[in-house]
């Protein structure tokens, strides 16, 4: 684009002129906005910065530039208007197609870059260690029909995860998470991590950590002076699109861990946010395991009661995989 000072000429009607040999795609000049002007307007002769006429390489006719009068100036579109001859039209259409293709490619590259930056951030914030960041559906070994079924369920859940999220104005989803229980080494953490990695690679927020790491991350806020606080960390756990807590029941329960865990689960329950739990305990045993010694089981029972409403139960059986695929 270029600028030309036009002074008093802008006080006149700037109706573009056309000559028999200067037809372009905008031949009907009389219908143009009066703010438009073309470089072949005789009133612009002698003014500086008026674009030169270009000859059509196909038919030899003149091609002119279009301008827009604005605030005492003319803003020129430096690309000459295309000729209306057959080859000129073909050239124009090709150039437009190339321009649009370039714009689409640039937008796609920008979106991909933003997605990759988002993925890196989500991975950093996910709480997942390097071992579990490597777990995928492809590396999940299926030796039995039951294992294949569980893998298919998990893949389908990840693929249609959007349906598991609450949406304004729609009924709240129910049982939009999983409790994956079973003996040690049967692939509970692997299948949960595979779901997490699938979602993360699509830019969906996931926090996936062990029960111990969850409590440790909250405890760290007690000694922070940089603005970190417990309510902020808990808020992340309550609002993240998917929260995965691995190995629930491994930690010795205390009144603090029970109250903390209840607050997080209750927050997600209220928001109908999907949650996945892996544990070596069945539902009945989990109530006992979460109850601190000497305490009643009311709070633990309330947690498990919410699990029953929030989650489908997946039981994983078989021999330990550890030592075979680690």
Buried (B, 14 or more C-beta within 10 A) or exposed (E): EBBBEBEEBBEEEBBBBBEEEBBBEBEEBEEBEEEBBBBBBEEBEEBEEBBEEBEBEBEEBBBBBBBBBEEBBBBBBEEBBBBBBEEBBEBBEEEEEEEEEEEEEEEEEEEEEEEEEBBEEBBEBBBBEEEBBEBEBEEBEBEEEBBEEBBEBBBEBBEEBEEBBEEEEEEEBEBBBBBBBBEEBBBBBBBBBBBBBBBBBBBBBBBBBBBEBBBEBBEEBEEEEEEEEBEEBBEBBBBBBBBBBBBBBEBEBEEEBBEBBBBBBBBBBEEBBBBBBBBBBBBEBBBBBBBBEEEEBEBBBBBBEBBEEBBBBBBBEBEEBEEEEE
